[in-house]
Amino acid sequence: MPRARRPEGTITRGKTAPNRLRRVDRWIVRVHGPELRRQERPLVVDLGYGASPITTVELFGRLRAVHPRVEVVGIEIDPDRVAAARPYEREGLSFRLGGFELPVERPPALIRAFNVLRQYEEAEAWQAWDRLCAGLAPGGVLVEGTCDEIGRRAVWVSLRRTTGEPPARADVPAARGPAEAGGPWGRSGRWEQSARREPGGLRDAEGRPEAAGPWDPSGRGESGSAREAGDRPETAGPWESGSAREASRRRGPGGRRTVPRPRDGEPAGVPQTITFAAHLPTLSRPSDLTERLPKTLIHRNVPGEPVHALLTAFDRAWASAAPRSVFGPRQRWIAAVELLSREFPVHTTPPLGGRGRWRLGEVTVPWPAVAPRPGGL
Ligand SMILES: C[S@@+](CC[C@H](N)C(=O)[O-])C[C@H]1O[C@@H](n2cnc3c(N)ncnc32)[C@H](O)[C@@H]1O
């Protein structure tokens, strides 16, 4: 009999709570519900559900409301937690022992991994992104993030499985306002990050460019299409092969290779967006969310790094929007996001953006706006 493979990864704290992941689930349903609905029997994996399977059960209920045949599998690396989850199994919902190798019969259309990678080293988190994306169905999505104990503050990144096509241009929305000296704009007056495209671009499950904002209905994005001589060379953060990330993933933390690479060459997935979400009445400023940054960014919140520039600008916008507080924190947040969108390429149209999303205390920006600088640390 073949020996069962050891699950890839490490058992970590199993802390969880009912309704903790409501913000990301609401976003998944709104943003990815339509593409799940187009599939006959989509498979969704909840990786690392913790000591109780409650958030997996909730995800199942929320997805079944939009697709009656969706199947959800909760995967945990701790056998005791799998045993504790068994009584919750029902048609379309099951639990099993496993890790980053994803022990499922068919590749999932979507993986949610929440509060799992924060307890790994940064290099391992980059490797896990790659490993998990390699396990997705073509065009599938990984939603990886972190939140506080009761889900009032959350930050998540969505990544799309690459399909092996030649790299496409990223669709980076242009900031809407005038260039500001000293801001994230280049000397050319273009947003500096616009030169930092990701292979694959923003694509939906069928590989079509995802709905773009008002900056360019073609989905190509003006800022993504032009790079002047003198702009920075086209290299991205550690997601790119040939970068510091490549070196660190060869090495692994402490010189070990802890998570096997899915394959050599191009990454298996491309980060698309990052979303910040908060319970606004208890938020003192947008940078309160820094403590919830995913592991791949948490050490990058330092001057000179894009994520730091974004959050600093967001705090400035929040301060400028203070007079709107008389109408409540939602109105202040909406005004601050509108100000931010003059400087940074915020998603401004549904499903990723617009006032309907912002009033929920959310904002989504394209990943290149926060991608770490190559060799930044
Ligand atoms: C803090 S709990 C998060 C629970 C739940 N997702 C939440 O957000 O409330 C993290 C869980 O992930 C599990 N875990 C860590 N690495 C894993 C891996 N590689 N594969 C599967 N589960 C993993 C841990 O055993 C732990 O139970």
The ligand as a Gaussian input file, in Angstrom:
#p B3LYP/6-31G(d) Opt

LIG

0 1
 C       -5.461000      30.742000      13.276000
 S       -6.228000      29.320000      12.583000
 C       -7.291000      30.118000      11.419000
 C       -8.678000      29.553000      11.434000
 C       -9.645000      30.206000      10.461000
 N       -9.207000      30.120000       9.094000
 C       -9.899000      31.649000      10.822000
 O       -9.453000      32.542000      10.121000
 O      -10.562000      31.896000      11.836000
 C       -4.937000      28.680000      11.484000
 C       -5.124000      27.205000      11.183000
 O       -4.398000      26.896000       9.998000
 C       -3.872000      25.585000      10.128000
 N       -2.772000      25.443000       9.171000
 C       -1.538000      25.996000       9.237000
 N       -0.814000      25.631000       8.156000
 C       -1.607000      24.841000       7.410000
 C       -1.415000      24.169000       6.176000
 N       -0.257000      24.246000       5.512000
 N       -2.421000      23.450000       5.682000
 C       -3.597000      23.351000       6.362000
 N       -3.837000      23.961000       7.529000
 C       -2.851000      24.708000       8.047000
 C       -3.453000      25.521000      11.587000
 O       -3.307000      24.200000      12.028000
 C       -4.592000      26.286000      12.258000
 O       -5.611000      25.412000      12.681000

